[in-house]
């Protein structure tokens, strides 16, 4: 019987080690969900707690409270929350200042999950190949839409849309290869959510200013948080069922998602010419004095929101730094999976 079908089987060593790996996985998961293209689920695979995390959510959502499940979920959620609220502003600035290096690093981190999933998959079957190709194609299509597509005119600041965004992005916390930030970008809410989190973190330093504290909670944190919690519970229970009944096809699909996510992380980008930009974040824009402004509000478009498209590197030398960061990211993920790796207790 597989580990997924037998969650009570202890394959993760002593409880303190499980908690430590939960903290590491939670921090990485928090960082991953701040960055478009890298999956929180991938980071749980890297930390070696993916199946245990899925089983723990499924157990607690059915009101089964095992100590190991409570400790794992508690350590992951606490560490993830600290990472998200503490690093949202810093990560946004770093992504804007060093996009090539950061995206290259995330490519390596993501690809580092491939050996882990391959080990989980074992012998490849036809169903695994088919599922993997389907999911890879889906992720490549998402990358194309992100780079060249346009989103419709929808109110992205409302409670309902933020709730839906949280539901959609919840899959990123469960499925390796699907990124929460990636889905937020496609839905046009990535920047508003980062700004809301950063505003809440700043407001916490002066809790007496209640309006400043409640504004981002009502606009972003509450609706997105509700959506994420509901989505994680639903997706985790569904995935546990799939792993138990058709594990090969499910793991093959996850492998396709993982590798396909790299397509959307291409580090070399160029700004779209202003005369080709009709919308930014789904809102109409016009050119005024060689800059974009929102037509409806007459406000300037933040430079960080200017649309970009993939380009080819201009020289061989330009690829040296990205390749170095890819190797660094890959080695980090693989190394993390080996540190403190538990041994199976055959007496279980």
Secondary structure as UniProt FT lines:
FT   TURN            3..5
FT   TURN            7..8
FT   HELIX           15..32
FT   TURN            33..34
FT   TURN            36..37
FT   HELIX           40..47
FT   HELIX           50..61
FT   TURN            62..63
FT   HELIX           67..97
FT   HELIX           99..121
FT   HELIX           126..148
FT   TURN            156..157
FT   HELIX           159..169
FT   HELIX           170..173
FT   TURN            176..177
FT   HELIX           180..187
FT   HELIX           190..203
FT   HELIX           204..206
FT   TURN            207..208
FT   HELIX           210..216
FT   HELIX           217..221
FT   HELIX           222..245
FT   HELIX           247..261
FT   HELIX           262..265
FT   STRAND          269..271
FT   HELIX           274..276
FT   STRAND          279..280
FT   TURN            281..282
FT   STRAND          283..288
FT   TURN            289..290
FT   STRAND          291..294
FT   TURN            295..297
FT   HELIX           303..305
FT   STRAND          308..310
FT   HELIX           318..338
FT   TURN            339..340
FT   TURN            346..347
//
